[in-house]
Amino acid sequence: MSILKVAAATALLGMTAFAAPANAGLVFDVDQGGSSLTVDTSGCIGWCGVSSGLSFGSDFSFSLEEGEGYTFNFGQITPSGFGAGHATFTATLAFFEPIAGSASSGGEAYYITAGGIITGGSLIWDDISTIVTADGSEFTVDFHDLAGIDFFAPIGVKATVTAVKVVAPVEVPEPAALALFGLGLIGVGAARRRKAA
């Protein structure tokens, strides 16, 4: 193989490493310690109450491409006693990454319970505005509404995170890729000079 071909191959290899496509996914790192699901029971006919808490247990991560969504168990609601009542909920889903703050929503619920064995009613969450990250990516968070009758408590609350727009990070070439590309160009130049002489 000629020196010119070796030099051209080296330059091409450096250019390929330089132009390697970036991962376009948006990475989410969920902060369990900053997330919460709380309830305020404002009234009950009979003897009843509701408690709530998170159900995902610990920090976790996932990655989404543009248009993809990820649904997971967020919290649980446990009615107790006997009767019917009204409650308001506040849900907060916090992230270590992306750095864009947290997603919070309020929900209003009407419920019935018979010792936690038969529970029913509805829980409607307020909409959450689209969240914009520092790099211009956008995502939404939705807490799922609940309606109907459930047997046995607790009742699960799910959350869905959807990547609306993903801005690919700008790739900074590694020094090794630049050196390989430069070495190849120098080799091409030297081989041409040698051929011309």
C-alpha positions as CSV (number, residue, x, y, z in Angstrom):
1,M,0.0,0.0,0.0
2,S,1.4,3.4,-0.9
3,I,2.2,6.1,1.6
4,L,-0.5,8.3,0.1
5,K,-3.2,5.7,0.7
6,V,-2.0,5.1,4.3
7,A,-2.1,8.9,4.9
8,A,-5.5,9.3,3.3
9,A,-6.9,6.4,5.4
10,T,-5.5,7.9,8.6
11,A,-7.1,11.3,7.8
12,L,-10.4,9.6,7.0
13,L,-10.3,7.7,10.3
14,G,-9.6,10.9,12.2
15,M,-12.5,12.6,10.4
16,T,-14.9,9.7,11.1
17,A,-14.0,9.9,14.8
18,F,-14.5,13.7,14.7
19,A,-17.9,13.4,13.0
20,A,-19.3,10.6,15.2
21,P,-23.0,11.3,15.8
22,A,-24.0,12.3,19.3
23,N,-26.6,10.4,21.3
24,A,-29.7,12.5,20.8
25,G,-31.5,11.1,23.9
26,L,-32.6,13.2,26.8
27,V,-31.4,11.7,30.1
28,F,-33.6,11.9,33.2
29,D,-32.2,11.2,36.7
30,V,-35.2,11.2,39.1
31,D,-34.6,12.6,42.6
32,Q,-36.7,10.6,45.1
33,G,-35.7,12.8,48.0
34,G,-37.0,15.9,46.3
35,S,-40.2,14.2,45.1
36,S,-43.4,13.9,47.1
37,L,-47.1,13.0,47.1
38,T,-49.0,14.7,49.9
39,V,-52.7,14.8,50.8
40,D,-55.0,17.2,52.7
41,T,-58.3,15.7,53.8
42,S,-60.8,18.5,54.1
43,G,-63.9,16.5,55.1
44,C,-65.5,13.1,55.6
45,I,-69.0,11.9,56.1
46,G,-68.6,9.0,58.5
47,W,-65.2,8.0,59.8
48,C,-62.6,8.0,57.0
49,G,-59.3,9.3,55.9
50,V,-56.7,9.1,53.2
51,S,-52.9,8.7,53.4
52,S,-50.4,8.9,50.5
53,G,-46.7,8.4,49.7
54,L,-44.2,7.7,47.0
55,S,-44.0,4.2,45.5
56,F,-40.9,4.3,43.3
57,G,-38.6,3.7,46.2
58,S,-35.3,5.3,45.2
59,D,-33.5,7.4,42.7
60,F,-33.5,6.0,39.1
61,S,-32.6,7.0,35.6
62,F,-33.9,6.6,32.1
63,S,-33.3,8.1,28.6
64,L,-35.9,9.2,26.0
65,E,-35.6,10.0,22.3
66,E,-37.8,12.8,20.9
67,G,-41.5,11.7,21.0
68,E,-40.9,8.9,23.4
69,G,-42.6,8.6,26.8
70,Y,-41.9,6.6,30.0
71,T,-44.6,5.6,32.5
72,F,-43.8,4.5,36.0
73,N,-45.5,3.9,39.4
74,F,-45.2,7.3,41.2
75,G,-47.2,7.0,44.4
76,Q,-49.9,5.3,46.3
77,I,-53.1,6.4,48.0
78,T,-54.6,4.5,50.9
79,P,-58.2,5.3,52.0
80,S,-59.2,4.0,55.4
81,G,-62.2,3.8,57.6
82,F,-65.8,3.9,56.4
83,G,-67.5,6.8,54.6
84,A,-67.1,9.3,51.9
85,G,-65.0,12.4,51.7
86,H,-63.0,15.0,49.8
87,A,-59.2,15.4,49.6
88,T,-56.7,17.5,47.7
89,F,-53.3,16.2,46.6
90,T,-50.0,17.7,45.7
91,A,-47.5,15.8,43.6
92,T,-44.0,16.8,42.9
93,L,-41.6,14.9,40.7
94,A,-38.0,16.2,41.0
95,F,-34.9,15.6,38.8
96,F,-31.2,15.7,39.4
97,E,-31.0,15.8,35.6
98,P,-32.0,17.5,33.3
99,I,-31.5,20.7,35.3
100,A,-34.9,22.2,34.8
101,G,-36.5,22.3,38.2
102,S,-39.3,19.9,39.3
103,A,-42.8,19.2,38.0
104,S,-45.7,19.8,40.4
105,S,-49.4,19.4,40.2
106,G,-52.4,19.6,42.4
107,G,-55.3,17.1,42.3
108,E,-58.8,17.1,43.7
109,A,-60.4,13.9,44.8
110,Y,-63.8,12.6,46.0
111,Y,-63.7,9.2,47.5
112,I,-65.6,6.5,49.3
113,T,-64.2,3.7,51.4
114,A,-65.3,0.7,53.3
115,G,-62.4,-0.3,55.5
116,G,-60.0,0.0,52.6
117,I,-61.6,-3.2,51.1
118,I,-63.8,-1.3,48.7
119,T,-62.6,2.1,47.6
120,G,-63.8,4.4,44.8
121,G,-64.2,7.9,43.5
122,S,-62.1,10.1,41.3
123,L,-58.9,12.1,41.3
124,I,-58.3,14.8,38.7
125,W,-54.9,16.4,38.3
126,D,-54.2,19.9,37.1
127,D,-52.2,20.2,33.8
128,I,-48.5,20.9,34.0
129,S,-46.9,23.3,31.6
130,T,-44.1,22.0,29.2
131,I,-40.7,22.1,31.0
132,V,-37.8,23.6,29.1
133,T,-34.2,22.5,30.0
134,A,-31.1,24.7,30.0
135,D,-30.1,23.5,26.5
136,G,-33.6,24.1,25.0
137,S,-34.9,20.6,25.1
138,E,-38.6,20.2,26.2
139,F,-40.5,17.6,28.1
140,T,-43.9,17.1,29.8
141,V,-44.9,15.3,33.0
142,D,-48.4,14.0,33.5
143,F,-49.9,12.4,36.6
144,H,-52.7,10.0,35.7
145,D,-56.2,10.7,36.7
146,L,-58.1,8.0,38.7
147,A,-61.8,7.0,38.5
148,G,-63.9,4.1,39.4
149,I,-64.0,1.4,42.1
150,D,-60.9,-0.5,43.4
151,F,-60.9,-3.5,45.6
152,F,-58.3,-3.3,48.4
153,A,-55.9,-0.4,49.0
154,P,-53.5,1.1,48.2
155,I,-54.4,2.7,44.9
156,G,-51.5,3.4,42.5
157,V,-50.7,6.8,40.9
158,K,-48.7,6.7,37.7
159,A,-46.6,9.4,36.1
160,T,-45.6,9.7,32.5
161,V,-42.6,11.7,31.3
162,T,-42.6,12.5,27.6
163,A,-39.7,14.1,25.6
164,V,-41.3,16.7,23.3
165,K,-38.1,18.2,21.8
166,V,-34.5,16.9,22.2
167,V,-31.6,19.2,21.4
168,A,-28.5,17.1,20.6
169,P,-25.4,18.2,22.5
170,V,-22.6,19.8,20.6
171,E,-19.8,17.3,20.3
172,V,-16.4,18.6,21.1
173,P,-13.8,16.5,19.3
174,E,-11.4,14.6,21.4
175,P,-7.7,15.5,21.1
176,A,-6.8,12.0,19.8
177,A,-9.3,12.3,16.9
178,L,-8.0,15.8,16.0
179,A,-4.4,14.5,16.2
180,L,-5.2,11.5,14.0
181,F,-6.9,13.8,11.4
182,G,-4.0,16.2,11.4
183,L,-1.4,13.4,11.1
184,G,-3.3,12.1,8.1
185,L,-3.4,15.5,6.5
186,I,0.4,15.9,7.0
187,G,1.0,12.5,5.6
188,V,-1.1,13.3,2.5
189,G,0.8,16.5,2.0
190,A,4.2,14.8,2.4
191,A,3.2,12.0,0.0
192,R,2.1,14.4,-2.6
193,R,5.4,16.4,-2.3
194,R,7.4,13.2,-2.6
195,K,5.4,12.1,-5.7
196,A,5.9,15.5,-7.3
197,A,9.7,15.5,-6.8
